[in-house]
Amino acid sequence: MSDSLDARMRDGIDDQVAEAFDAYLADRLAEPGPLRASLARGRSAGVVLGTVGLGALATALAPTGGAVVCWIWGAIAVIDLVWLLTARRR
């Protein structure tokens, strides 16, 4: 009897946690952010997707050294952040 009660309590707690997490994610997705602001202003996400695509290609063609790959993705991160932040200013 106590095993089934424990299982039901665990299931109830799991359901409550899942509902709270879903509500939290819905609230976070509703908040404005740089990507949402840039899309609302009519700017496409093509720059971000293009840099990620070029980064994947550059990573595949890069020499085996890890430093080159780190520089590539660091530059991509800077380009994407600048693009997103300039969308927020306008």
PDB file of N, CA, C and O in Angstrom:
ATOM      1  N   MET A   1       0.828  -1.192   0.000  1.00  0.00           N
ATOM      2  CA  MET A   1       0.000   0.000   0.000  1.00  0.00           C
ATOM      3  C   MET A   1       0.869   1.250   0.000  1.00  0.00           C
ATOM      4  O   MET A   1       0.581   2.192  -0.739  1.00  0.00           O
ATOM      5  N   SER A   2       1.933   1.285   0.815  1.00  0.00           N
ATOM      6  CA  SER A   2       2.766   2.490   0.892  1.00  0.00           C
ATOM      7  C   SER A   2       3.564   2.697  -0.386  1.00  0.00           C
ATOM      8  O   SER A   2       3.869   3.836  -0.741  1.00  0.00           O
ATOM      9  N   ASP A   3       3.910   1.612  -1.088  1.00  0.00           N
ATOM     10  CA  ASP A   3       4.635   1.751  -2.355  1.00  0.00           C
ATOM     11  C   ASP A   3       3.772   2.444  -3.402  1.00  0.00           C
ATOM     12  O   ASP A   3       4.259   3.294  -4.148  1.00  0.00           O
ATOM     13  N   SER A   4       2.502   2.088  -3.460  1.00  0.00           N
ATOM     14  CA  SER A   4       1.627   2.723  -4.442  1.00  0.00           C
ATOM     15  C   SER A   4       1.364   4.178  -4.058  1.00  0.00           C
ATOM     16  O   SER A   4       1.221   5.033  -4.931  1.00  0.00           O
ATOM     17  N   LEU A   5       1.300   4.463  -2.750  1.00  0.00           N
ATOM     18  CA  LEU A   5       1.124   5.841  -2.297  1.00  0.00           C
ATOM     19  C   LEU A   5       2.359   6.671  -2.645  1.00  0.00           C
ATOM     20  O   LEU A   5       2.238   7.808  -3.101  1.00  0.00           O
ATOM     21  N   ASP A   6       3.538   6.104  -2.431  1.00  0.00           N
ATOM     22  CA  ASP A   6       4.775   6.806  -2.789  1.00  0.00           C
ATOM     23  C   ASP A   6       4.851   7.056  -4.293  1.00  0.00           C
ATOM     24  O   ASP A   6       5.253   8.136  -4.726  1.00  0.00           O
ATOM     25  N   ALA A   7       4.474   6.082  -5.070  1.00  0.00           N
ATOM     26  CA  ALA A   7       4.505   6.232  -6.524  1.00  0.00           C
ATOM     27  C   ALA A   7       3.530   7.310  -6.974  1.00  0.00           C
ATOM     28  O   ALA A   7       3.849   8.108  -7.856  1.00  0.00           O
ATOM     29  N   ARG A   8       2.336   7.339  -6.372  1.00  0.00           N
ATOM     30  CA  ARG A   8       1.367   8.373  -6.735  1.00  0.00           C
ATOM     31  C   ARG A   8       1.856   9.755  -6.323  1.00  0.00           C
ATOM     32  O   ARG A   8       1.654  10.727  -7.050  1.00  0.00           O
ATOM     33  N   MET A   9       2.502   9.851  -5.156  1.00  0.00           N
ATOM     34  CA  MET A   9       3.036  11.149  -4.715  1.00  0.00           C
ATOM     35  C   MET A   9       4.141  11.613  -5.645  1.00  0.00           C
ATOM     36  O   MET A   9       4.201  12.789  -6.005  1.00  0.00           O
ATOM     37  N   ARG A  10       5.027  10.687  -6.042  1.00  0.00           N
ATOM     38  CA  ARG A  10       6.104  11.042  -6.968  1.00  0.00           C
ATOM     39  C   ARG A  10       5.534  11.499  -8.304  1.00  0.00           C
ATOM     40  O   ARG A  10       6.009  12.474  -8.886  1.00  0.00           O
ATOM     41  N   ASP A  11       4.514  10.792  -8.791  1.00  0.00           N
ATOM     42  CA  ASP A  11       3.895  11.184 -10.054  1.00  0.00           C
ATOM     43  C   ASP A  11       3.256  12.567  -9.944  1.00  0.00           C
ATOM     44  O   ASP A  11       3.340  13.372 -10.871  1.00  0.00           O
ATOM     45  N   GLY A  12       2.622  12.835  -8.815  1.00  0.00           N
ATOM     46  CA  GLY A  12       2.007  14.145  -8.606  1.00  0.00           C
ATOM     47  C   GLY A  12       3.044  15.248  -8.562  1.00  0.00           C
ATOM     48  O   GLY A  12       2.849  16.320  -9.136  1.00  0.00           O
ATOM     49  N   ILE A  13       4.143  14.984  -7.880  1.00  0.00           N
ATOM     50  CA  ILE A  13       5.226  15.972  -7.793  1.00  0.00           C
ATOM     51  C   ILE A  13       5.849  16.190  -9.167  1.00  0.00           C
ATOM     52  O   ILE A  13       6.132  17.324  -9.552  1.00  0.00           O
ATOM     53  N   ASP A  14       6.063  15.101  -9.906  1.00  0.00           N
ATOM     54  CA  ASP A  14       6.618  15.219 -11.252  1.00  0.00           C
ATOM     55  C   ASP A  14       5.713  16.066 -12.144  1.00  0.00           C
ATOM     56  O   ASP A  14       6.194  16.906 -12.905  1.00  0.00           O
ATOM     57  N   ASP A  15       4.407  15.845 -12.048  1.00  0.00           N
ATOM     58  CA  ASP A  15       3.461  16.626 -12.849  1.00  0.00           C
ATOM     59  C   ASP A  15       3.510  18.109 -12.482  1.00  0.00           C
ATOM     60  O   ASP A  15       3.471  18.973 -13.358  1.00  0.00           O
ATOM     61  N   GLN A  16       3.596  18.397 -11.184  1.00  0.00           N
ATOM     62  CA  GLN A  16       3.648  19.793 -10.743  1.00  0.00           C
ATOM     63  C   GLN A  16       4.930  20.469 -11.218  1.00  0.00           C
ATOM     64  O   GLN A  16       4.907  21.621 -11.652  1.00  0.00           O
ATOM     65  N   VAL A  17       6.039  19.756 -11.135  1.00  0.00           N
ATOM     66  CA  VAL A  17       7.314  20.308 -11.596  1.00  0.00           C
ATOM     67  C   VAL A  17       7.268  20.552 -13.101  1.00  0.00           C
ATOM     68  O   VAL A  17       7.736  21.587 -13.576  1.00  0.00           O
ATOM     69  N   ALA A  18       6.711  19.613 -13.849  1.00  0.00           N
ATOM     70  CA  ALA A  18       6.617  19.775 -15.298  1.00  0.00           C
ATOM     71  C   ALA A  18       5.739  20.970 -15.662  1.00  0.00           C
ATOM     72  O   ALA A  18       6.074  21.723 -16.576  1.00  0.00           O
ATOM     73  N   GLU A  19       4.618  21.154 -14.957  1.00  0.00           N
ATOM     74  CA  GLU A  19       3.747  22.298 -15.228  1.00  0.00           C
ATOM     75  C   GLU A  19       4.440  23.615 -14.898  1.00  0.00           C
ATOM     76  O   GLU A  19       4.326  24.587 -15.644  1.00  0.00           O
ATOM     77  N   ALA A  20       5.159  23.644 -13.774  1.00  0.00           N
ATOM     78  CA  ALA A  20       5.874  24.864 -13.397  1.00  0.00           C
ATOM     79  C   ALA A  20       6.968  25.183 -14.409  1.00  0.00           C
ATOM     80  O   ALA A  20       7.170  26.347 -14.755  1.00  0.00           O
ATOM     81  N   PHE A  21       7.673  24.163 -14.884  1.00  0.00           N
ATOM     82  CA  PHE A  21       8.725  24.372 -15.867  1.00  0.00           C
ATOM     83  C   PHE A  21       8.147  24.864 -17.189  1.00  0.00           C
ATOM     84  O   PHE A  21       8.715  25.753 -17.823  1.00  0.00           O
ATOM     85  N   ASP A  22       7.015  24.288 -17.608  1.00  0.00           N
ATOM     86  CA  ASP A  22       6.357  24.746 -18.839  1.00  0.00           C
ATOM     87  C   ASP A  22       5.931  26.207 -18.721  1.00  0.00           C
ATOM     88  O   ASP A  22       6.096  26.980 -19.665  1.00  0.00           O
ATOM     89  N   ALA A  23       5.386  26.586 -17.572  1.00  0.00           N
ATOM     90  CA  ALA A  23       4.971  27.977 -17.364  1.00  0.00           C
ATOM     91  C   ALA A  23       6.185  28.908 -17.395  1.00  0.00           C
ATOM     92  O   ALA A  23       6.120  30.000 -17.958  1.00  0.00           O
ATOM     93  N   TYR A  24       7.290  28.473 -16.789  1.00  0.00           N
ATOM     94  CA  TYR A  24       8.516  29.278 -16.786  1.00  0.00           C
ATOM     95  C   TYR A  24       9.035  29.476 -18.212  1.00  0.00           C
ATOM     96  O   TYR A  24       9.403  30.587 -18.594  1.00  0.00           O
ATOM     97  N   LEU A  25       9.062  28.398 -18.993  1.00  0.00           N
ATOM     98  CA  LEU A  25       9.546  28.509 -20.373  1.00  0.00           C
ATOM     99  C   LEU A  25       8.633  29.391 -21.212  1.00  0.00           C
ATOM    100  O   LEU A  25       9.114  30.158 -22.046  1.00  0.00           O
ATOM    101  N   ALA A  26       7.328  29.294 -21.003  1.00  0.00           N
ATOM    102  CA  ALA A  26       6.399  30.141 -21.751  1.00  0.00           C
ATOM    103  C   ALA A  26       6.634  31.607 -21.422  1.00  0.00           C
ATOM    104  O   ALA A  26       6.580  32.458 -22.311  1.00  0.00           O
ATOM    105  N   ASP A  27       6.894  31.912 -20.154  1.00  0.00           N
ATOM    106  CA  ASP A  27       7.186  33.295 -19.764  1.00  0.00           C
ATOM    107  C   ASP A  27       8.486  33.780 -20.384  1.00  0.00           C
ATOM    108  O   ASP A  27       8.566  34.913 -20.859  1.00  0.00           O
ATOM    109  N   ARG A  28       9.505  32.926 -20.382  1.00  0.00           N
ATOM    110  CA  ARG A  28      10.802  33.312 -20.942  1.00  0.00           C
ATOM    111  C   ARG A  28      10.709  33.533 -22.454  1.00  0.00           C
ATOM    112  O   ARG A  28      11.341  34.446 -22.986  1.00  0.00           O
ATOM    113  N   LEU A  29       9.934  32.713 -23.139  1.00  0.00           N
ATOM    114  CA  LEU A  29       9.804  32.861 -24.579  1.00  0.00           C
ATOM    115  C   LEU A  29       9.005  34.100 -24.948  1.00  0.00           C
ATOM    116  O   LEU A  29       9.163  34.635 -26.046  1.00  0.00           O
ATOM    117  N   ALA A  30       8.160  34.554 -24.053  1.00  0.00           N
ATOM    118  CA  ALA A  30       7.356  35.746 -24.326  1.00  0.00           C
ATOM    119  C   ALA A  30       8.158  37.031 -24.122  1.00  0.00           C
ATOM    120  O   ALA A  30       7.773  38.086 -24.628  1.00  0.00           O
ATOM    121  N   GLU A  31       9.275  36.952 -23.382  1.00  0.00           N
ATOM    122  CA  GLU A  31      10.091  38.141 -23.130  1.00  0.00           C
ATOM    123  C   GLU A  31      10.807  38.567 -24.409  1.00  0.00           C
ATOM    124  O   GLU A  31      11.257  37.726 -25.187  1.00  0.00           O
ATOM    125  N   PRO A  32      10.907  39.865 -24.617  1.00  0.00           N
ATOM    126  CA  PRO A  32      11.628  40.326 -25.805  1.00  0.00           C
ATOM    127  C   PRO A  32      13.137  40.118 -25.650  1.00  0.00           C
ATOM    128  O   PRO A  32      13.693  40.308 -24.569  1.00  0.00           O
ATOM    129  N   GLY A  33      13.765  39.738 -26.708  1.00  0.00           N
ATOM    130  CA  GLY A  33      15.205  39.550 -26.713  1.00  0.00           C
ATOM    131  C   GLY A  33      15.783  40.113 -28.002  1.00  0.00           C
ATOM    132  O   GLY A  33      15.033  40.597 -28.850  1.00  0.00           O
ATOM    133  N   PRO A  34      17.084  40.061 -28.165  1.00  0.00           N
ATOM    134  CA  PRO A  34      17.702  40.654 -29.348  1.00  0.00           C
ATOM    135  C   PRO A  34      17.263  39.999 -30.657  1.00  0.00           C
ATOM    136  O   PRO A  34      17.037  40.695 -31.647  1.00  0.00           O
ATOM    137  N   LEU A  35      17.140  38.680 -30.676  1.00  0.00           N
ATOM    138  CA  LEU A  35      16.732  38.021 -31.903  1.00  0.00           C
ATOM    139  C   LEU A  35      15.274  38.344 -32.217  1.00  0.00           C
ATOM    140  O   LEU A  35      14.934  38.606 -33.370  1.00  0.00           O
ATOM    141  N   ARG A  36      14.419  38.328 -31.211  1.00  0.00           N
ATOM    142  CA  ARG A  36      13.011  38.660 -31.416  1.00  0.00           C
ATOM    143  C   ARG A  36      12.873  40.107 -31.878  1.00  0.00           C
ATOM    144  O   ARG A  36      12.057  40.403 -32.751  1.00  0.00           O
ATOM    145  N   ALA A  37      13.671  41.017 -31.297  1.00  0.00           N
ATOM    146  CA  ALA A  37      13.604  42.426 -31.698  1.00  0.00           C
ATOM    147  C   ALA A  37      14.065  42.602 -33.143  1.00  0.00           C
ATOM    148  O   ALA A  37      13.468  43.377 -33.889  1.00  0.00           O
ATOM    149  N   SER A  38      15.106  41.902 -33.542  1.00  0.00           N
ATOM    150  CA  SER A  38      15.600  42.038 -34.911  1.00  0.00           C
ATOM    151  C   SER A  38      14.595  41.473 -35.909  1.00  0.00           C
ATOM    152  O   SER A  38      14.425  42.028 -36.995  1.00  0.00           O
ATOM    153  N   LEU A  39      13.935  40.386 -35.560  1.00  0.00           N
ATOM    154  CA  LEU A  39      12.937  39.825 -36.455  1.00  0.00           C
ATOM    155  C   LEU A  39      11.708  40.715 -36.532  1.00  0.00           C
ATOM    156  O   LEU A  39      11.081  40.817 -37.587  1.00  0.00           O
ATOM    157  N   ALA A  40      11.353  41.365 -35.417  1.00  0.00           N
ATOM    158  CA  ALA A  40      10.199  42.261 -35.411  1.00  0.00           C
ATOM    159  C   ALA A  40      10.465  43.502 -36.257  1.00  0.00           C
ATOM    160  O   ALA A  40       9.529  44.089 -36.799  1.00  0.00           O
ATOM    161  N   ARG A  41      11.706  43.903 -36.375  1.00  0.00           N
ATOM    162  CA  ARG A  41      12.057  45.085 -37.158  1.00  0.00           C
ATOM    163  C   ARG A  41      12.256  44.755 -38.638  1.00  0.00           C
ATOM    164  O   ARG A  41      12.656  45.615 -39.423  1.00  0.00           O
ATOM    165  N   GLY A  42      11.982  43.537 -39.004  1.00  0.00           N
ATOM    166  CA  GLY A  42      12.078  43.169 -40.415  1.00  0.00           C
ATOM    167  C   GLY A  42      13.441  42.665 -40.831  1.00  0.00           C
ATOM    168  O   GLY A  42      13.669  42.415 -42.015  1.00  0.00           O
ATOM    169  N   ARG A  43      14.338  42.514 -39.903  1.00  0.00           N
ATOM    170  CA  ARG A  43      15.652  41.978 -40.246  1.00  0.00           C
ATOM    171  C   ARG A  43      15.578  40.461 -40.201  1.00  0.00           C
ATOM    172  O   ARG A  43      15.019  39.882 -39.269  1.00  0.00           O
ATOM    173  N   SER A  44      16.130  39.844 -41.189  1.00  0.00           N
ATOM    174  CA  SER A  44      16.083  38.387 -41.217  1.00  0.00           C
ATOM    175  C   SER A  44      17.224  37.811 -40.388  1.00  0.00           C
ATOM    176  O   SER A  44      18.180  38.503 -40.038  1.00  0.00           O
ATOM    177  N   ALA A  45      17.097  36.552 -40.094  1.00  0.00           N
ATOM    178  CA  ALA A  45      18.137  35.852 -39.338  1.00  0.00           C
ATOM    179  C   ALA A  45      19.179  35.274 -40.279  1.00  0.00           C
ATOM    180  O   ALA A  45      19.957  34.406 -39.882  1.00  0.00           O
ATOM    181  N   GLY A  46      19.207  35.743 -41.523  1.00  0.00           N
ATOM    182  CA  GLY A  46      20.134  35.216 -42.519  1.00  0.00           C
ATOM    183  C   GLY A  46      21.589  35.399 -42.155  1.00  0.00           C
ATOM    184  O   GLY A  46      22.421  34.545 -42.461  1.00  0.00           O
ATOM    185  N   VAL A  47      21.906  36.512 -41.501  1.00  0.00           N
ATOM    186  CA  VAL A  47      23.303  36.751 -41.113  1.00  0.00           C
ATOM    187  C   VAL A  47      23.758  35.694 -40.114  1.00  0.00           C
ATOM    188  O   VAL A  47      24.839  35.121 -40.248  1.00  0.00           O
ATOM    189  N   VAL A  48      22.921  35.447 -39.115  1.00  0.00           N
ATOM    190  CA  VAL A  48      23.280  34.464 -38.088  1.00  0.00           C
ATOM    191  C   VAL A  48      23.386  33.076 -38.706  1.00  0.00           C
ATOM    192  O   VAL A  48      24.350  32.354 -38.454  1.00  0.00           O
ATOM    193  N   LEU A  49      22.402  32.703 -39.510  1.00  0.00           N
ATOM    194  CA  LEU A  49      22.437  31.379 -40.127  1.00  0.00           C
ATOM    195  C   LEU A  49      23.596  31.249 -41.109  1.00  0.00           C
ATOM    196  O   LEU A  49      24.210  30.187 -41.215  1.00  0.00           O
ATOM    197  N   GLY A  50      23.891  32.321 -41.820  1.00  0.00           N
ATOM    198  CA  GLY A  50      25.011  32.297 -42.758  1.00  0.00           C
ATOM    199  C   GLY A  50      26.350  32.129 -42.063  1.00  0.00           C
ATOM    200  O   GLY A  50      27.202  31.366 -42.519  1.00  0.00           O
ATOM    201  N   THR A  51      26.535  32.847 -40.953  1.00  0.00           N
ATOM    202  CA  THR A  51      27.810  32.720 -40.240  1.00  0.00           C
ATOM    203  C   THR A  51      27.960  31.339 -39.623  1.00  0.00           C
ATOM    204  O   THR A  51      29.064  30.796 -39.575  1.00  0.00           O
ATOM    205  N   VAL A  52      26.865  30.771 -39.153  1.00  0.00           N
ATOM    206  CA  VAL A  52      26.944  29.417 -38.590  1.00  0.00           C
ATOM    207  C   VAL A  52      27.257  28.405 -39.697  1.00  0.00           C
ATOM    208  O   VAL A  52      28.045  27.481 -39.496  1.00  0.00           O
ATOM    209  N   GLY A  53      26.639  28.585 -40.855  1.00  0.00           N
ATOM    210  CA  GLY A  53      26.938  27.695 -41.977  1.00  0.00           C
ATOM    211  C   GLY A  53      28.380  27.804 -42.429  1.00  0.00           C
ATOM    212  O   GLY A  53      29.043  26.798 -42.680  1.00  0.00           O
ATOM    213  N   LEU A  54      28.864  29.042 -42.531  1.00  0.00           N
ATOM    214  CA  LEU A  54      30.269  29.225 -42.897  1.00  0.00           C
ATOM    215  C   LEU A  54      31.210  28.682 -41.823  1.00  0.00           C
ATOM    216  O   LEU A  54      32.278  28.153 -42.131  1.00  0.00           O
ATOM    217  N   GLY A  55      30.804  28.819 -40.566  1.00  0.00           N
ATOM    218  CA  GLY A  55      31.617  28.279 -39.476  1.00  0.00           C
ATOM    219  C   GLY A  55      31.712  26.770 -39.525  1.00  0.00           C
ATOM    220  O   GLY A  55      32.773  26.200 -39.271  1.00  0.00           O
ATOM    221  N   ALA A  56      30.595  26.114 -39.854  1.00  0.00           N
ATOM    222  CA  ALA A  56      30.617  24.657 -39.976  1.00  0.00           C
ATOM    223  C   ALA A  56      31.528  24.225 -41.115  1.00  0.00           C
ATOM    224  O   ALA A  56      32.281  23.259 -40.986  1.00  0.00           O
ATOM    225  N   LEU A  57      31.454  24.943 -42.228  1.00  0.00           N
ATOM    226  CA  LEU A  57      32.312  24.638 -43.367  1.00  0.00           C
ATOM    227  C   LEU A  57      33.783  24.885 -43.024  1.00  0.00           C
ATOM    228  O   LEU A  57      34.648  24.067 -43.338  1.00  0.00           O
ATOM    229  N   ALA A  58      34.054  26.009 -42.382  1.00  0.00           N
ATOM    230  CA  ALA A  58      35.437  26.324 -42.007  1.00  0.00           C
ATOM    231  C   ALA A  58      35.981  25.323 -40.996  1.00  0.00           C
ATOM    232  O   ALA A  58      37.161  24.975 -41.033  1.00  0.00           O
ATOM    233  N   THR A  59      35.113  24.857 -40.085  1.00  0.00           N
ATOM    234  CA  THR A  59      35.550  23.858 -39.111  1.00  0.00           C
ATOM    235  C   THR A  59      35.899  22.553 -39.804  1.00  0.00           C
ATOM    236  O   THR A  59      36.871  21.895 -39.435  1.00  0.00           O
ATOM    237  N   ALA A  60      35.121  22.174 -40.797  1.00  0.00           N
ATOM    238  CA  ALA A  60      35.398  20.931 -41.524  1.00  0.00           C
ATOM    239  C   ALA A  60      36.693  21.031 -42.319  1.00  0.00           C
ATOM    240  O   ALA A  60      37.409  20.042 -42.473  1.00  0.00           O
ATOM    241  N   LEU A  61      36.995  22.230 -42.827  1.00  0.00           N
ATOM    242  CA  LEU A  61      38.193  22.395 -43.655  1.00  0.00           C
ATOM    243  C   LEU A  61      39.425  22.826 -42.859  1.00  0.00           C
ATOM    244  O   LEU A  61      40.526  22.872 -43.408  1.00  0.00           O
ATOM    245  N   ALA A  62      39.254  23.141 -41.573  1.00  0.00           N
ATOM    246  CA  ALA A  62      40.362  23.646 -40.756  1.00  0.00           C
ATOM    247  C   ALA A  62      41.380  22.543 -40.482  1.00  0.00           C
ATOM    248  O   ALA A  62      41.045  21.358 -40.464  1.00  0.00           O
ATOM    249  N   PRO A  63      42.620  22.953 -40.272  1.00  0.00           N
ATOM    250  CA  PRO A  63      43.626  21.960 -39.886  1.00  0.00           C
ATOM    251  C   PRO A  63      43.278  21.376 -38.516  1.00  0.00           C
ATOM    252  O   PRO A  63      42.366  21.848 -37.837  1.00  0.00           O
ATOM    253  N   THR A  64      44.004  20.367 -38.137  1.00  0.00           N
ATOM    254  CA  THR A  64      43.673  19.633 -36.918  1.00  0.00           C
ATOM    255  C   THR A  64      43.888  20.438 -35.641  1.00  0.00           C
ATOM    256  O   THR A  64      43.471  19.998 -34.570  1.00  0.00           O
ATOM    257  N   GLY A  65      44.517  21.588 -35.724  1.00  0.00           N
ATOM    258  CA  GLY A  65      44.764  22.398 -34.531  1.00  0.00           C
ATOM    259  C   GLY A  65      43.475  22.962 -33.957  1.00  0.00           C
ATOM    260  O   GLY A  65      42.650  23.502 -34.695  1.00  0.00           O
ATOM    261  N   GLY A  66      43.297  22.844 -32.669  1.00  0.00           N
ATOM    262  CA  GLY A  66      42.092  23.344 -32.013  1.00  0.00           C
ATOM    263  C   GLY A  66      42.042  24.850 -31.916  1.00  0.00           C
ATOM    264  O   GLY A  66      40.961  25.426 -31.797  1.00  0.00           O
ATOM    265  N   ALA A  67      43.193  25.500 -31.964  1.00  0.00           N
ATOM    266  CA  ALA A  67      43.225  26.955 -31.830  1.00  0.00           C
ATOM    267  C   ALA A  67      42.556  27.632 -33.022  1.00  0.00           C
ATOM    268  O   ALA A  67      41.889  28.654 -32.861  1.00  0.00           O
ATOM    269  N   VAL A  68      42.728  27.073 -34.208  1.00  0.00           N
ATOM    270  CA  VAL A  68      42.118  27.658 -35.406  1.00  0.00           C
ATOM    271  C   VAL A  68      40.607  27.605 -35.306  1.00  0.00           C
ATOM    272  O   VAL A  68      39.924  28.575 -35.633  1.00  0.00           O
ATOM    273  N   VAL A  69      40.089  26.488 -34.859  1.00  0.00           N
ATOM    274  CA  VAL A  69      38.639  26.331 -34.716  1.00  0.00           C
ATOM    275  C   VAL A  69      38.104  27.292 -33.660  1.00  0.00           C
ATOM    276  O   VAL A  69      37.030  27.867 -33.837  1.00  0.00           O
ATOM    277  N   CYS A  70      38.826  27.469 -32.583  1.00  0.00           N
ATOM    278  CA  CYS A  70      38.410  28.418 -31.542  1.00  0.00           C
ATOM    279  C   CYS A  70      38.375  29.845 -32.091  1.00  0.00           C
ATOM    280  O   CYS A  70      37.452  30.597 -31.778  1.00  0.00           O
ATOM    281  N   TRP A  71      39.346  30.225 -32.888  1.00  0.00           N
ATOM    282  CA  TRP A  71      39.352  31.557 -33.490  1.00  0.00           C
ATOM    283  C   TRP A  71      38.181  31.736 -34.452  1.00  0.00           C
ATOM    284  O   TRP A  71      37.554  32.795 -34.486  1.00  0.00           O
ATOM    285  N   ILE A  72      37.895  30.712 -35.220  1.00  0.00           N
ATOM    286  CA  ILE A  72      36.787  30.780 -36.176  1.00  0.00           C
ATOM    287  C   ILE A  72      35.473  31.019 -35.439  1.00  0.00           C
ATOM    288  O   ILE A  72      34.725  31.934 -35.782  1.00  0.00           O
ATOM    289  N   TRP A  73      35.193  30.203 -34.436  1.00  0.00           N
ATOM    290  CA  TRP A  73      33.924  30.323 -33.727  1.00  0.00           C
ATOM    291  C   TRP A  73      33.884  31.564 -32.838  1.00  0.00           C
ATOM    292  O   TRP A  73      32.808  32.103 -32.581  1.00  0.00           O
ATOM    293  N   GLY A  74      35.024  32.015 -32.374  1.00  0.00           N
ATOM    294  CA  GLY A  74      35.064  33.274 -31.629  1.00  0.00           C
ATOM    295  C   GLY A  74      34.687  34.450 -32.514  1.00  0.00           C
ATOM    296  O   GLY A  74      33.932  35.333 -32.106  1.00  0.00           O
ATOM    297  N   ALA A  75      35.221  34.454 -33.735  1.00  0.00           N
ATOM    298  CA  ALA A  75      34.870  35.519 -34.679  1.00  0.00           C
ATOM    299  C   ALA A  75      33.395  35.459 -35.044  1.00  0.00           C
ATOM    300  O   ALA A  75      32.748  36.499 -35.172  1.00  0.00           O
ATOM    301  N   ILE A  76      32.861  34.276 -35.209  1.00  0.00           N
ATOM    302  CA  ILE A  76      31.437  34.129 -35.516  1.00  0.00           C
ATOM    303  C   ILE A  76      30.586  34.652 -34.367  1.00  0.00           C
ATOM    304  O   ILE A  76      29.587  35.334 -34.593  1.00  0.00           O
ATOM    305  N   ALA A  77      30.973  34.338 -33.153  1.00  0.00           N
ATOM    306  CA  ALA A  77      30.216  34.819 -31.988  1.00  0.00           C
ATOM    307  C   ALA A  77      30.210  36.341 -31.934  1.00  0.00           C
ATOM    308  O   ALA A  77      29.178  36.947 -31.646  1.00  0.00           O
ATOM    309  N   VAL A  78      31.350  36.960 -32.208  1.00  0.00           N
ATOM    310  CA  VAL A  78      31.436  38.427 -32.183  1.00  0.00           C
ATOM    311  C   VAL A  78      30.557  39.022 -33.287  1.00  0.00           C
ATOM    312  O   VAL A  78      29.817  39.973 -33.036  1.00  0.00           O
ATOM    313  N   ILE A  79      30.628  38.482 -34.488  1.00  0.00           N
ATOM    314  CA  ILE A  79      29.814  38.990 -35.599  1.00  0.00           C
ATOM    315  C   ILE A  79      28.328  38.880 -35.277  1.00  0.00           C
ATOM    316  O   ILE A  79      27.572  39.829 -35.487  1.00  0.00           O
ATOM    317  N   ASP A  80      27.912  37.733 -34.771  1.00  0.00           N
ATOM    318  CA  ASP A  80      26.498  37.536 -34.459  1.00  0.00           C
ATOM    319  C   ASP A  80      26.029  38.439 -33.325  1.00  0.00           C
ATOM    320  O   ASP A  80      24.922  38.975 -33.384  1.00  0.00           O
ATOM    321  N   LEU A  81      26.840  38.613 -32.309  1.00  0.00           N
ATOM    322  CA  LEU A  81      26.457  39.501 -31.199  1.00  0.00           C
ATOM    323  C   LEU A  81      26.336  40.948 -31.653  1.00  0.00           C
ATOM    324  O   LEU A  81      25.402  41.647 -31.261  1.00  0.00           O
ATOM    325  N   VAL A  82      27.265  41.396 -32.468  1.00  0.00           N
ATOM    326  CA  VAL A  82      27.186  42.772 -32.978  1.00  0.00           C
ATOM    327  C   VAL A  82      25.942  42.941 -33.823  1.00  0.00           C
ATOM    328  O   VAL A  82      25.256  43.957 -33.711  1.00  0.00           O
ATOM    329  N   TRP A  83      25.639  41.972 -34.662  1.00  0.00           N
ATOM    330  CA  TRP A  83      24.451  42.055 -35.506  1.00  0.00           C
ATOM    331  C   TRP A  83      23.177  42.105 -34.662  1.00  0.00           C
ATOM    332  O   TRP A  83      22.274  42.892 -34.945  1.00  0.00           O
ATOM    333  N   LEU A  84      23.105  41.268 -33.628  1.00  0.00           N
ATOM    334  CA  LEU A  84      21.912  41.247 -32.780  1.00  0.00           C
ATOM    335  C   LEU A  84      21.792  42.520 -31.949  1.00  0.00           C
ATOM    336  O   LEU A  84      20.690  43.034 -31.760  1.00  0.00           O
ATOM    337  N   LEU A  85      22.907  43.026 -31.457  1.00  0.00           N
ATOM    338  CA  LEU A  85      22.851  44.223 -30.617  1.00  0.00           C
ATOM    339  C   LEU A  85      22.541  45.481 -31.427  1.00  0.00           C
ATOM    340  O   LEU A  85      21.911  46.405 -30.913  1.00  0.00           O
ATOM    341  N   THR A  86      22.970  45.525 -32.673  1.00  0.00           N
ATOM    342  CA  THR A  86      22.616  46.692 -33.487  1.00  0.00           C
ATOM    343  C   THR A  86      21.136  46.684 -33.821  1.00  0.00           C
ATOM    344  O   THR A  86      20.550  47.744 -34.041  1.00  0.00           O
ATOM    345  N   ALA A  87      20.525  45.521 -33.863  1.00  0.00           N
ATOM    346  CA  ALA A  87      19.078  45.443 -34.088  1.00  0.00           C
ATOM    347  C   ALA A  87      18.327  46.002 -32.893  1.00  0.00           C
ATOM    348  O   ALA A  87      17.238  46.554 -33.053  1.00  0.00           O
ATOM    349  N   ARG A  88      18.879  45.871 -31.724  1.00  0.00           N
ATOM    350  CA  ARG A  88      18.230  46.357 -30.504  1.00  0.00           C
ATOM    351  C   ARG A  88      18.274  47.882 -30.417  1.00  0.00           C
ATOM    352  O   ARG A  88      17.363  48.491 -29.857  1.00  0.00           O
ATOM    353  N   ARG A  89      19.308  48.501 -30.957  1.00  0.00           N
ATOM    354  CA  ARG A  89      19.456  49.954 -30.883  1.00  0.00           C
ATOM    355  C   ARG A  89      18.513  50.689 -31.812  1.00  0.00           C
ATOM    356  O   ARG A  89      18.111  51.815 -31.515  1.00  0.00           O
ATOM    357  N   ARG A  90      18.154  50.087 -32.915  1.00  0.00           N
ATOM    358  CA  ARG A  90      17.339  50.766 -33.919  1.00  0.00           C
ATOM    359  C   ARG A  90      15.889  50.743 -33.592  1.00  0.00           C
ATOM    360  O   ARG A  90      15.077  51.277 -34.348  1.00  0.00           O
TER     361      ARG A  90
END
